Structure formats: C-alpha cells, structure tokens
Amino acid sequence: MTSDRSVRTEAPGGAAGWHSVPHPVVMVDRAGVIRGLSDSARSLLPDAEVGARFVDTAPPWLTCAHVRFLRDQVVDAAQASTMGELTGRNFEARPSALPGGEVAWWLVEDTHRTLRNAQEELARERGRAALLDDVSAVLMTSLNFERCMEATAQMAERHLADAAVVVAPVRGERMPVVCSGADGAAEHRSVEADPAEVSGLSEALRGFPPVPSRWIDPASVPDWLIPSHFVGQVGSVLITPLPGHGVPAGALVLLRRGSHTAFSENEERFARLFATRAGAALSAARLYAEQSAITRTLMHELLPPTLAANEDFELAGGYRASADHELVGGDFYDVHPAVDADGETLVVLGDVCGKGLEAAVLSGKIRNTLQALAPLADQHEAVLKLLNSALLTPDNSRFATVVLASVAHRDGQLKLRLTCAGHPPPLIVRNDGTVEQTDTRGMLVGALPQFKARSTEVSLAPGETCLLYTDGLSEARGGPLGQEAFGEERLIGALAQCAALPAEAVVERMMMLASQWVTDREHDDMAVVAITAPRRTHLSAVDGHTAGRYIA
C-alpha cells in the first residue's frame, strides 16, 4: 500500500485546485450532499457530481464510513479510515474534517493489495481453467451416458458443492436422476415426477438460462432431488442447464448445507462453465447411445443369417468383412427354405460393388428383393431379370454379382440348379477329391438394362459338396511376399483336401486358409457357402476305447 500518510487535509481551492490534487478526493457536507470532487474521483465514481446525494453515487462501504465519521466525531483520521473496492481496485478512504463542516474523503489506492488480489484471482482462474480441462478429459473418455452422468455428479460434488444431482431429460413419463453419494458412489433413480414442482428445474431441462440461486427456496426441493445422505441438510440450491448439441442434455443441481454458504455470482458463473463442458460430454454420449441402438437394429438385418440344419442336406456359411472392425460389408448370403416338401430351397450368395456400410446397405436391398422373389425360385433367369431391373440407376453405379442355387433331394441324390450372374462359378468336390467347375455364367445385375444368364444342373452323391464363394477369397492377396493372389488353383487344391468333410468343416477350412494367407493385410470382403449331401452313416467302435469309424 502507498506509505504516504501526508495527504491534504484541506479541500482544494478553485477549479485549478481540483486538477492538482495527488489522489482522488470527494467533499461531502453534513447533509450527505457532494460539494466538490476531483477529476480523478469522477473516474472512480462515475455517477457522482456536485449537488448529488453521496449515498446514491458511492458504494455502501464508503457512505457508511461517512456516517460513522460524523456520528463518532473521530479526531484521528487514521482511525476513521476504511478499505474498499472501486472499479475492481482496492482503495483506502481517509477522511479530513473541513472548517465548514464538510468532510473530504481522500481515496488512496492500495496497490499492493490490488496486485495481491489480482494474483489471487489469476491463480483461481488458472485453477478453474485446469479443472474445466480435467472435466472435459474425464467425461469425454466415456461414451456411456449413465457413466457420464455419474462422473458429472461426482466431480460437481468434489469441486462445486456439498452434494450434486444430474437430471436427464424426461423419457416417457420418468426422469433419470443420478445423485452423488456419501461414499463417492453414485445413486441412480428413475423418478416419475413433474419437474415444474421445483423452481428452475423445468426451465433448465428445456435449456433456458438458470434461475439465480437466491431465488430458490431450499425447503421447496423434494426428497427425490436430494441424495439420501443429504436429506434435511439443504441450505442453498443452484440449478443450471446442461447445454447439449442442439438439444439440452439435462440439468445440474448443486446443494450446500448452510445458507451462509450461498452461491456467489462468481460461483454461479463457474458452475455454468462446468455445466457447459459436462453438457457437451453428456450430449455426445447420448448421441452415441442413440446411434448405437440404430446401428444394432440395422446390423441385425444386414448380418449374414445363421444357417439352420436341414434333413436333406447340410448347409454352412462363412463371412469376413474387409476391415476387422466392421461387421458387415458388400458380400452376403441368404437362404429361403422351400415352402413345401416337394419344393426347392433357394440359396443365394452375392457380392455388391464397394465396401463397408454403403455396400452393406445395397446388399440388404438385394436380400430383401430376393426374399420377395423367393416364390419364383424355380425360374432363376426371371428372378435375376427382376433383380436387375430393381438395381438399375441412371449412372449404373449399383451393380452386383450373384449366384443362385436351388436345392432339392430327389431319387436318393441331392439335385442342384445353379445360375451365376457375373459371379465365379461354384465348385463341386467329389468323394475321390476331384474338383469340378460348374458350367454356368451370366451378366452382372444392375449394370445394363438387358440381362442374360445360363443355368446348369448338378447332382451330389452322399458326402459331396458344392462350394459357393465370392472373389474376395480367390483374389485375396498375401502369402510370403504379401502381394500374391490366393488364386483359383490354390483354391481348388484346398477344396480337394476337403473331400467327404461335413459342410461346416469345409467352410471352416476355407476361411482359415484365407485368413492365414492375408494375415493382417488389406483384403476384400469374403463369403463362402457349402452345400453338402449328407452321408447316411452311423458311428461304430471296435471296442469301448478305440475311435469309431463311419460306415456307409
């Protein structure tokens, strides 16, 4: 603080004198009317002017000191001096009694205290900024909405209040509520209540500006909005919105025990900053939860089906998306069972252009179209022509390759009718290990208005398998050098080793070999389906210990 105690004890004389005083000074008569003030005092008391009432233009700490000085008639001016803040700076006001009964109040800035206060405020702001960064870091690490609510309540209790409650927007007829707990554990509630019962809560849930804490009666806060360990202790309440991304994320309720610790304006401002960070995290978590639910619903429709057992033939499928973190892609397979005992089961395997979710959406459209066309399963070319028309676009950008297999058990053999549309022809592995390529071909579906295809029929003896596959398997690049294609020759050789194996074993081996070939390298979607004529066998054993053998 300035050490000069020899300030003037007389009012400046004349207009020039007011400009020459070393400190701001204001002269007030016994009636409390301002009779003079220096130019520097005008900058500190902008509403003050000669003839104005002192009480209307000066802060309470200064006007109260003036009343005490006149009342007590203090002789020692140092004893009558007082401290206070003006325009964010600290001043000592020293009175001087003048001959005419007026009092001159000299305003001497306490520069040391002002600097100290500024440093303390800077430290507080830095601490708050660091806390807000921590809040964002902690809350943004989880995209689970309930865990974000828990973390928000716990951090608010730790840094802002004695207890905290997070209220999410009403879902149906209930409000999700999370309270901070006495032992640090969060308390979850699902409340059926009207938020309008609590002053400021309904507004906060709609994203309106907060109601000042001094306007909220603590006695009006219902028990469902108070943590179990805090009931009966509420002395002051602060309710502020949790702003979200376009839609409010909820409301934050802060509770303190005694009214003497009511929230200050600075604390309310900081609580709103905290709520802004927390609201952003909660909004992101809620959006993620909604998108995850939508994705799960869509994925359920897009994922390859589980192939059920059939009395007349074995059926197994395998699928691997182009990226390990993706569940669906452009390859697909489906099965449409026969509607009666004499009918044919339609097996479909296809590959659409592109990868990822966009390709999966197109494959979903193809699967739905083929499901609608399943009653025409005995007319492959007609089915593919209708599918071709459904996929046509002006730029011919949505096309696919498809193979259809109609399966029926007749005359002791498994009969297959196969039709390819721009797709690799299926392979047949006989019981002696011979692998045959079926004679079927056709145009891409969705590429041109005209469509042509040629079907073929094959028979499978017990134990023989027909393999449908996408080119992601034969064209997969890998091997020792990482760029060699798996190729049809290697594919045929691997299938030859699967002679007489069940359908599931064939699929498992083909997918395992492909995975070993590409390892962790980039690859296309892969899909295979094995259709196997089952052996009519039973398992026998020579004794009770040795392995049994299959007998035809």
C-alpha positions as CSV (number, residue, x, y, z in Angstrom):
1,M,0.0,0.0,0.0
2,T,1.2,3.6,-0.6
3,S,3.0,4.7,2.5
4,D,2.4,8.4,2.1
5,R,0.2,9.5,5.1
6,S,0.7,13.2,4.5
7,V,-2.3,13.6,2.2
8,R,-4.0,17.0,2.1
9,T,-6.3,17.9,5.0
10,E,-7.9,20.8,3.2
11,A,-10.2,20.9,0.2
12,P,-8.6,22.2,-3.0
13,G,-9.4,25.8,-3.6
14,G,-10.9,26.7,-7.0
15,A,-11.2,24.7,-10.2
16,A,-7.5,24.6,-10.7
17,G,-7.0,23.1,-7.3
18,W,-9.2,20.1,-8.2
19,H,-6.9,19.2,-11.1
20,S,-3.7,19.4,-9.0
21,V,-4.6,17.0,-6.1
22,P,-2.4,13.9,-5.9
23,H,-5.2,11.5,-5.0
24,P,-8.9,11.3,-5.9
25,V,-10.9,13.3,-3.4
26,V,-14.6,14.0,-2.9
27,M,-16.0,16.6,-0.5
28,V,-19.4,15.9,1.3
29,D,-21.3,18.1,3.6
30,R,-23.1,17.1,6.8
31,A,-26.3,16.6,4.9
32,G,-24.7,14.0,2.7
33,V,-24.5,16.2,-0.4
34,I,-21.4,16.2,-2.6
35,R,-19.9,19.7,-2.7
36,G,-16.9,19.1,-4.8
37,L,-14.7,16.3,-6.3
38,S,-11.6,15.9,-8.3
39,D,-11.4,14.8,-11.9
40,S,-9.7,11.5,-10.8
41,A,-12.5,10.9,-8.3
42,R,-15.0,11.2,-11.2
43,S,-13.4,8.2,-12.9
44,L,-13.9,6.1,-9.7
45,L,-17.4,7.4,-9.0
46,P,-18.9,7.9,-12.5
47,D,-22.3,8.8,-11.1
48,A,-21.0,11.4,-8.7
49,E,-21.5,15.1,-9.3
50,V,-21.8,18.3,-7.3
51,G,-25.2,18.5,-5.7
52,A,-25.8,14.8,-5.8
53,R,-26.5,12.7,-2.7
54,F,-23.4,10.8,-1.6
55,V,-25.4,7.7,-0.7
56,D,-26.7,7.5,-4.3
57,T,-23.4,7.7,-6.0
58,A,-20.8,6.0,-3.8
59,P,-20.5,2.3,-2.6
60,P,-22.0,1.3,0.7
61,W,-18.6,0.8,2.4
62,L,-17.8,4.5,1.7
63,T,-21.1,6.0,2.6
64,C,-21.3,4.1,5.8
65,A,-17.9,5.3,6.8
66,H,-19.0,8.9,6.2
67,V,-22.0,8.4,8.5
68,R,-19.8,6.8,11.3
69,F,-17.2,9.6,11.0
70,L,-19.8,12.3,11.5
71,R,-21.6,10.4,14.3
72,D,-18.5,9.4,16.3
73,Q,-16.6,12.7,15.6
74,V,-13.3,10.8,15.4
75,V,-10.3,13.1,15.8
76,D,-7.6,10.7,14.5
77,A,-8.3,10.4,10.7
78,A,-6.2,7.2,10.6
79,Q,-8.7,5.5,13.0
80,A,-11.6,6.6,10.8
81,S,-10.1,5.4,7.5
82,T,-11.7,2.4,5.8
83,M,-10.9,0.0,2.9
84,G,-13.0,-1.0,-0.1
85,E,-13.1,-1.7,-3.8
86,L,-13.7,0.7,-6.6
87,T,-13.7,-0.3,-10.3
88,G,-12.0,-3.6,-9.3
89,R,-9.2,-1.9,-7.4
90,N,-8.6,-1.6,-3.7
91,F,-8.6,1.8,-2.0
92,E,-8.2,3.3,1.5
93,A,-10.6,6.1,2.1
94,R,-9.2,8.7,4.6
95,P,-11.5,11.5,6.0
96,S,-10.5,15.1,6.7
97,A,-12.8,17.4,8.6
98,L,-13.0,20.8,6.9
99,P,-13.8,24.2,8.7
100,G,-17.2,24.5,7.0
101,G,-18.3,21.2,8.4
102,E,-17.7,19.2,5.2
103,V,-15.7,16.1,5.1
104,A,-13.1,15.5,2.4
105,W,-12.6,11.8,1.6
106,W,-9.2,11.0,0.1
107,L,-9.1,7.8,-1.9
108,V,-5.6,6.3,-1.8
109,E,-5.1,3.1,-3.8
110,D,-3.7,0.1,-2.0
111,T,-1.6,-1.0,-5.0
112,H,-0.1,-4.0,-3.1
113,R,-3.4,-5.3,-2.1
114,T,-4.8,-4.7,-5.6
115,L,-1.8,-6.6,-7.1
116,R,-2.2,-9.4,-4.5
117,N,-5.9,-9.7,-5.2
118,A,-5.2,-9.8,-8.9
119,Q,-2.6,-12.5,-8.4
120,E,-5.1,-14.5,-6.3
121,E,-7.8,-14.1,-8.9
122,L,-5.4,-15.1,-11.6
123,A,-4.5,-18.2,-9.6
124,R,-8.2,-19.0,-9.1
125,E,-8.9,-18.6,-12.8
126,R,-6.0,-20.8,-13.7
127,G,-7.2,-23.4,-11.3
128,R,-10.7,-23.2,-12.7
129,A,-9.4,-23.5,-16.2
130,A,-7.4,-26.6,-15.3
131,L,-10.4,-28.0,-13.6
132,L,-12.5,-27.5,-16.7
133,D,-9.9,-29.2,-18.8
134,D,-9.9,-32.1,-16.4
135,V,-13.7,-32.2,-16.6
136,S,-13.6,-32.5,-20.4
137,A,-10.8,-35.1,-20.3
138,V,-12.6,-37.3,-17.7
139,L,-16.1,-37.0,-19.2
140,M,-15.0,-37.4,-22.8
141,T,-13.2,-40.7,-22.1
142,S,-16.6,-42.5,-21.8
143,L,-19.4,-42.6,-24.3
144,N,-21.7,-44.4,-21.9
145,F,-24.5,-42.0,-20.9
146,E,-25.0,-43.3,-17.4
147,R,-21.3,-43.3,-16.6
148,C,-21.1,-39.7,-17.8
149,M,-24.0,-38.7,-15.5
150,E,-22.2,-40.4,-12.6
151,A,-18.9,-38.7,-13.3
152,T,-20.6,-35.3,-13.7
153,A,-22.4,-35.6,-10.3
154,Q,-19.2,-36.8,-8.5
155,M,-17.0,-34.1,-10.0
156,A,-19.6,-31.4,-9.2
157,E,-19.8,-32.5,-5.6
158,R,-16.0,-32.6,-5.3
159,H,-15.3,-29.1,-6.7
160,L,-18.5,-27.1,-6.7
161,A,-20.9,-28.0,-3.8
162,D,-21.6,-30.3,-0.8
163,A,-23.8,-32.5,-3.0
164,A,-24.8,-32.7,-6.7
165,V,-27.6,-34.2,-8.7
166,V,-27.8,-34.7,-12.5
167,V,-31.2,-34.8,-14.0
168,A,-31.6,-36.2,-17.6
169,P,-34.5,-35.1,-19.9
170,V,-37.7,-36.9,-19.3
171,R,-38.0,-40.3,-21.1
172,G,-41.6,-41.3,-21.4
173,E,-43.1,-40.5,-18.0
174,R,-39.9,-40.9,-16.0
175,M,-36.8,-38.8,-15.3
176,P,-33.4,-40.5,-15.0
177,V,-31.6,-39.0,-11.9
178,V,-28.1,-39.6,-10.6
179,C,-27.1,-38.3,-7.2
180,S,-23.6,-38.0,-5.7
181,G,-23.2,-40.5,-2.8
182,A,-21.7,-40.1,0.7
183,D,-19.0,-42.7,-0.1
184,G,-18.3,-41.5,-3.6
185,A,-20.6,-44.0,-5.2
186,A,-23.4,-42.6,-7.5
187,E,-27.1,-43.2,-6.7
188,H,-29.3,-43.9,-9.7
189,R,-33.0,-43.1,-9.6
190,S,-35.9,-43.2,-12.1
191,V,-38.4,-40.7,-11.0
192,E,-42.0,-40.2,-12.0
193,A,-42.5,-36.5,-11.1
194,D,-43.2,-33.1,-12.6
195,P,-40.0,-31.1,-12.9
196,A,-42.2,-27.9,-12.7
197,E,-42.6,-28.7,-9.0
198,V,-39.0,-27.4,-8.5
199,S,-38.3,-23.7,-9.3
200,G,-35.9,-23.5,-12.2
201,L,-35.7,-27.3,-12.9
202,S,-38.3,-27.4,-15.7
203,E,-36.6,-24.3,-17.3
204,A,-33.2,-25.8,-17.0
205,L,-34.3,-29.1,-18.7
206,R,-35.6,-27.0,-21.6
207,G,-32.2,-25.2,-21.9
208,F,-33.4,-21.8,-20.6
209,P,-30.9,-19.5,-18.6
210,P,-30.5,-20.5,-14.9
211,V,-32.6,-19.1,-12.1
212,P,-30.3,-17.3,-9.6
213,S,-29.8,-19.5,-6.5
214,R,-31.1,-16.8,-4.2
215,W,-34.5,-17.1,-5.8
216,I,-34.8,-20.8,-5.0
217,D,-36.3,-21.8,-1.6
218,P,-34.3,-24.8,-0.3
219,A,-37.4,-26.0,1.6
220,S,-39.2,-26.5,-1.7
221,V,-36.8,-29.1,-3.0
222,P,-38.4,-32.5,-2.9
223,D,-36.6,-35.5,-1.5
224,W,-36.3,-37.3,-4.9
225,L,-34.0,-34.4,-5.9
226,I,-31.8,-34.8,-2.8
227,P,-29.1,-37.5,-2.2
228,S,-30.2,-40.0,0.5
229,H,-27.3,-38.9,2.8
230,F,-28.2,-35.2,2.3
231,V,-31.9,-35.1,3.2
232,G,-32.7,-32.4,5.7
233,Q,-29.4,-30.6,5.2
234,V,-30.1,-28.4,2.2
235,G,-29.3,-24.7,2.9
236,S,-28.9,-23.3,-0.6
237,V,-29.6,-24.6,-4.1
238,L,-28.3,-23.8,-7.6
239,I,-29.9,-25.2,-10.7
240,T,-28.3,-24.7,-14.1
241,P,-28.9,-26.2,-17.6
242,L,-26.5,-28.8,-19.1
243,P,-26.3,-27.5,-22.7
244,G,-26.1,-30.1,-25.4
245,H,-25.6,-30.3,-29.2
246,G,-28.7,-28.5,-30.3
247,V,-30.8,-30.3,-27.6
248,P,-30.4,-29.8,-23.8
249,A,-28.6,-32.6,-22.2
250,G,-30.3,-32.2,-18.8
251,A,-29.9,-30.1,-15.6
252,L,-27.3,-29.9,-12.9
253,V,-28.5,-29.3,-9.3
254,L,-25.9,-28.2,-6.7
255,L,-26.6,-28.3,-3.0
256,R,-24.9,-26.7,0.0
257,R,-25.6,-27.3,3.7
258,G,-25.9,-23.8,5.2
259,S,-27.5,-20.6,3.8
260,H,-24.4,-18.7,5.0
261,T,-22.5,-20.6,2.2
262,A,-24.9,-19.5,-0.5
263,F,-23.5,-19.4,-4.0
264,S,-21.9,-16.2,-5.1
265,E,-22.2,-14.7,-8.6
266,N,-18.7,-15.9,-9.4
267,E,-19.5,-19.4,-8.3
268,E,-22.7,-19.4,-10.3
269,R,-20.8,-18.3,-13.4
270,F,-18.2,-21.0,-12.9
271,A,-21.0,-23.6,-12.4
272,R,-22.4,-22.6,-15.8
273,L,-19.0,-23.1,-17.4
274,F,-18.7,-26.5,-15.7
275,A,-22.2,-27.4,-16.9
276,T,-21.3,-26.4,-20.5
277,R,-18.4,-28.9,-20.5
278,A,-20.4,-31.6,-18.8
279,G,-23.4,-31.0,-21.1
280,A,-21.2,-31.4,-24.2
281,A,-20.0,-34.8,-22.9
282,L,-23.4,-36.0,-21.9
283,S,-24.8,-34.9,-25.3
284,A,-22.1,-36.8,-27.1
285,A,-22.7,-39.9,-25.0
286,R,-26.4,-39.7,-25.6
287,L,-26.0,-39.3,-29.3
288,Y,-23.6,-42.2,-29.4
289,A,-26.1,-44.4,-27.5
290,E,-28.9,-43.5,-29.9
291,Q,-26.7,-44.2,-32.9
292,S,-25.5,-47.5,-31.4
293,A,-29.1,-48.6,-30.9
294,I,-29.9,-47.7,-34.5
295,T,-26.8,-49.4,-35.7
296,R,-27.7,-52.6,-33.8
297,T,-31.1,-52.6,-35.3
298,L,-29.7,-52.2,-38.8
299,M,-26.9,-54.7,-38.3
300,H,-29.4,-57.3,-37.2
301,E,-30.9,-57.0,-40.6
302,L,-27.6,-56.8,-42.5
303,L,-25.6,-59.6,-40.8
304,P,-25.4,-62.9,-42.6
305,P,-28.1,-65.3,-41.2
306,T,-27.4,-68.3,-39.1
307,L,-27.8,-71.3,-41.3
308,A,-30.1,-74.0,-39.8
309,A,-29.7,-77.7,-40.2
310,N,-31.8,-79.5,-42.9
311,E,-32.7,-83.1,-43.0
312,D,-32.0,-83.4,-46.8
313,F,-28.7,-81.6,-47.0
314,E,-26.0,-79.8,-44.9
315,L,-25.6,-76.1,-45.2
316,A,-22.8,-73.9,-43.7
317,G,-21.6,-70.3,-44.4
318,G,-18.6,-68.2,-43.5
319,Y,-18.1,-64.4,-43.8
320,R,-15.3,-61.9,-43.1
321,A,-15.6,-58.2,-43.8
322,S,-12.9,-56.3,-45.5
323,A,-11.9,-54.5,-42.2
324,D,-11.7,-56.4,-39.0
325,H,-13.5,-53.6,-37.1
326,E,-16.5,-53.9,-39.4
327,L,-19.3,-56.4,-39.1
328,V,-20.9,-56.1,-42.5
329,G,-19.8,-55.4,-46.0
330,G,-20.6,-56.0,-49.6
331,D,-20.6,-59.8,-49.6
332,F,-23.7,-61.6,-48.4
333,Y,-25.5,-64.9,-48.4
334,D,-29.1,-65.9,-47.6
335,V,-31.3,-69.0,-47.6
336,H,-35.0,-69.2,-48.5
337,P,-36.4,-72.6,-47.4
338,A,-38.8,-74.5,-49.6
339,V,-42.5,-73.7,-48.9
340,D,-43.5,-77.4,-49.1
341,A,-41.9,-80.9,-49.1
342,D,-41.6,-81.1,-52.8
343,G,-40.2,-77.5,-53.2
344,E,-36.7,-76.2,-53.6
345,T,-34.6,-74.3,-51.1
346,L,-33.1,-71.2,-52.6
347,V,-29.5,-70.4,-51.5
348,V,-28.1,-67.0,-52.6
349,L,-24.6,-65.7,-52.4
350,G,-23.5,-62.3,-53.8
351,D,-21.0,-59.5,-53.9
352,V,-22.0,-55.9,-54.4
353,C,-19.8,-53.1,-55.6
354,G,-17.9,-51.2,-52.9
355,K,-17.1,-51.9,-49.2
356,G,-18.3,-51.1,-45.8
357,L,-21.7,-49.8,-44.7
358,E,-22.7,-48.4,-48.1
359,A,-22.1,-51.8,-49.7
360,A,-23.9,-53.5,-46.8
361,V,-27.0,-51.3,-47.4
362,L,-27.1,-52.3,-51.1
363,S,-26.7,-55.9,-50.2
364,G,-29.6,-55.5,-47.8
365,K,-31.7,-54.2,-50.6
366,I,-30.8,-57.2,-52.8
367,R,-31.6,-59.6,-50.0
368,N,-35.0,-58.1,-49.4
369,T,-35.7,-58.1,-53.2
370,L,-34.7,-61.8,-53.5
371,Q,-36.8,-62.6,-50.5
372,A,-39.8,-61.1,-52.2
373,L,-39.0,-63.1,-55.4
374,A,-38.4,-66.4,-53.5
375,P,-41.7,-67.9,-54.8
376,L,-40.2,-67.8,-58.3
377,A,-37.1,-69.8,-57.1
378,D,-37.7,-72.4,-59.9
379,Q,-37.2,-69.6,-62.5
380,H,-33.7,-68.3,-61.9
381,E,-33.4,-66.2,-65.0
382,A,-36.8,-64.5,-64.3
383,V,-35.7,-63.8,-60.7
384,L,-32.4,-62.3,-61.9
385,K,-34.1,-60.1,-64.5
386,L,-36.4,-58.6,-62.0
387,L,-33.5,-58.0,-59.6
388,N,-31.5,-56.4,-62.4
389,S,-34.4,-54.0,-63.1
390,A,-34.7,-53.2,-59.4
391,L,-31.0,-52.2,-59.2
392,L,-30.7,-50.1,-62.4
393,T,-29.8,-46.5,-61.9
394,P,-29.1,-43.7,-64.4
395,D,-25.3,-44.0,-63.9
396,N,-25.4,-47.8,-63.4
397,S,-23.4,-47.4,-60.2
398,R,-25.2,-50.0,-58.2
399,F,-24.4,-53.4,-59.5
400,A,-23.6,-56.8,-58.0
401,T,-22.6,-60.4,-58.8
402,V,-24.9,-63.1,-57.7
403,V,-25.1,-66.9,-57.7
404,L,-28.4,-68.8,-57.1
405,A,-28.6,-72.4,-56.1
406,S,-31.9,-74.2,-55.9
407,V,-31.5,-77.4,-53.8
408,A,-33.9,-80.4,-53.6
409,H,-33.5,-84.0,-52.6
410,R,-34.8,-86.4,-55.3
411,D,-34.2,-90.0,-56.2
412,G,-31.7,-90.5,-53.5
413,Q,-29.5,-87.7,-54.7
414,L,-29.1,-84.0,-54.0
415,K,-30.1,-82.0,-57.1
416,L,-28.8,-78.5,-57.5
417,R,-29.7,-76.0,-60.2
418,L,-27.1,-73.2,-60.3
419,T,-27.1,-69.8,-62.1
420,C,-24.4,-67.2,-62.0
421,A,-24.8,-63.6,-62.7
422,G,-21.3,-62.2,-63.2
423,H,-20.2,-64.4,-60.3
424,P,-17.4,-67.0,-60.1
425,P,-19.0,-70.4,-60.9
426,P,-19.5,-72.8,-58.0
427,L,-17.0,-75.6,-57.4
428,I,-18.0,-79.3,-56.8
429,V,-15.7,-81.6,-54.8
430,R,-16.4,-85.3,-55.3
431,N,-15.7,-88.0,-52.9
432,D,-12.5,-89.0,-54.6
433,G,-11.1,-85.5,-54.3
434,T,-11.8,-84.4,-57.8
435,V,-12.9,-80.7,-58.1
436,E,-15.2,-79.7,-60.9
437,Q,-16.1,-76.1,-62.0
438,T,-19.8,-75.8,-62.9
439,D,-20.8,-74.6,-66.3
440,T,-22.9,-71.5,-65.6
441,R,-22.5,-67.9,-66.4
442,G,-24.4,-64.6,-66.7
443,M,-24.2,-60.8,-66.8
444,L,-23.8,-58.5,-63.8
445,V,-27.1,-57.5,-62.2
446,G,-27.8,-53.7,-62.2
447,A,-25.2,-52.9,-64.9
448,L,-27.3,-53.0,-68.1
449,P,-31.0,-52.9,-69.0
450,Q,-30.7,-56.3,-70.8
451,F,-29.9,-59.4,-68.8
452,K,-28.9,-62.9,-69.8
453,A,-27.8,-65.9,-67.9
454,R,-27.2,-69.7,-68.3
455,S,-28.1,-72.2,-65.7
456,T,-26.8,-75.7,-65.1
457,E,-27.9,-78.7,-63.0
458,V,-25.6,-81.0,-61.0
459,S,-26.1,-83.9,-58.6
460,L,-24.3,-84.6,-55.4
461,A,-23.7,-88.0,-54.1
462,P,-23.6,-88.5,-50.3
463,G,-20.5,-86.8,-48.9
464,E,-20.0,-84.5,-51.9
465,T,-20.0,-80.7,-51.6
466,C,-20.9,-77.7,-53.8
467,L,-18.9,-74.5,-52.7
468,L,-20.3,-71.1,-53.5
469,Y,-17.7,-68.3,-52.9
470,T,-17.0,-64.6,-53.7
471,D,-13.9,-63.4,-55.5
472,G,-12.7,-61.9,-52.2
473,L,-11.5,-65.4,-51.5
474,S,-9.8,-66.2,-54.8
475,E,-8.3,-62.7,-55.2
476,A,-7.1,-62.3,-51.6
477,R,-3.5,-61.0,-51.7
478,G,-1.0,-62.2,-49.2
479,G,1.4,-65.2,-48.9
480,P,5.1,-65.0,-48.2
481,L,5.7,-61.8,-50.3
482,G,2.3,-60.2,-49.3
483,Q,1.2,-59.4,-52.9
484,E,0.4,-62.8,-54.4
485,A,-3.2,-63.7,-55.1
486,F,-4.6,-66.8,-53.5
487,G,-5.9,-67.8,-56.9
488,E,-8.3,-70.4,-58.2
489,E,-5.6,-73.1,-58.5
490,R,-4.8,-72.8,-54.8
491,L,-8.5,-72.6,-54.0
492,I,-9.2,-75.8,-56.0
493,G,-6.3,-77.6,-54.3
494,A,-7.5,-76.6,-50.9
495,L,-11.1,-77.7,-51.7
496,A,-9.8,-81.1,-52.9
497,Q,-8.5,-81.8,-49.4
498,C,-12.0,-81.2,-48.1
499,A,-13.4,-84.3,-49.8
500,A,-16.1,-86.1,-47.7
501,L,-15.9,-83.5,-45.0
502,P,-19.1,-82.1,-43.5
503,A,-20.3,-78.6,-44.7
504,E,-19.2,-76.8,-41.5
505,A,-15.7,-78.3,-41.8
506,V,-15.4,-77.3,-45.4
507,V,-16.3,-73.7,-44.6
508,E,-14.1,-73.6,-41.6
509,R,-11.1,-74.8,-43.5
510,M,-11.6,-72.4,-46.5
511,M,-11.9,-69.4,-44.2
512,M,-8.9,-70.5,-42.1
513,L,-6.7,-70.8,-45.2
514,A,-7.8,-67.4,-46.5
515,S,-7.2,-65.8,-43.1
516,Q,-3.7,-67.3,-42.9
517,W,-3.0,-66.1,-46.4
518,V,-3.9,-62.4,-45.9
519,T,-2.9,-62.3,-42.2
520,D,-3.5,-58.6,-41.2
521,R,-3.1,-57.2,-44.7
522,E,-5.8,-55.3,-46.5
523,H,-8.3,-57.5,-48.3
524,D,-11.8,-57.5,-49.8
525,D,-14.9,-59.0,-48.2
526,M,-15.0,-62.8,-48.3
527,A,-18.0,-65.1,-48.2
528,V,-18.4,-68.9,-48.7
529,V,-21.4,-71.3,-48.5
530,A,-21.0,-75.0,-48.6
531,I,-23.9,-77.3,-49.6
532,T,-23.2,-80.9,-48.8
533,A,-25.1,-84.1,-49.4
534,P,-25.1,-85.9,-46.0
535,R,-23.8,-89.5,-45.6
536,R,-26.3,-92.0,-44.2
537,T,-23.9,-93.3,-41.6
538,H,-23.6,-94.3,-38.0
539,L,-20.7,-94.3,-35.7
540,S,-19.4,-97.7,-34.6
541,A,-16.4,-98.8,-32.5
542,V,-14.5,-102.0,-32.4
543,D,-14.4,-101.8,-28.6
544,G,-15.2,-99.3,-25.9
545,H,-11.9,-97.5,-26.2
546,T,-10.7,-97.1,-29.8
547,A,-12.1,-94.4,-32.1
548,G,-15.1,-95.4,-34.2
549,R,-15.4,-95.2,-38.0
550,Y,-18.1,-94.1,-40.4
551,I,-19.8,-96.9,-42.3
552,A,-21.8,-96.0,-45.4
